[in-house]
Amino acid sequence: MTGNGRGRGDTDALREEIRRTRVELGETMEALAAKADVKKRLKSSTEQAKERMREQAALTVARVRGQARQRGERVRGNAVPFAALAAGALAAAVVLMIVRGRRR
């Protein structure tokens, strides 16, 4: 023991407390530096927004494909609308050919 009443254990405990305080201070400084780095924070926000948009686009594509598949199955199940559309297109093509033939 030393003359001031403190033993070796007190000195070691004090050094350990100083070490922990330094570590905490270092972590605090890193956190503050990260908050102050506006460019990095904006880049991070941009990346997060891009990822959300990719996810949303994937969900939308999946939903649209599902709806198209359902509608395709309905059309295949009922061929009358498709046949009517084909007949209409054929009639329009014939009328167009007649009109063009008369102009010449």
Protein Blocks (a to p, Z undefined) as FASTA:
>chain_A
ZZkopafklmmmmmmmmmmmmmmmmmmmmmmmmmmmmmlmmmmmmmmmmmmmmmmmmmmm
mmmmmmmmmmmmmmmmmmmlmmmmmmmmmmmmmmmmmmmmmmZZ
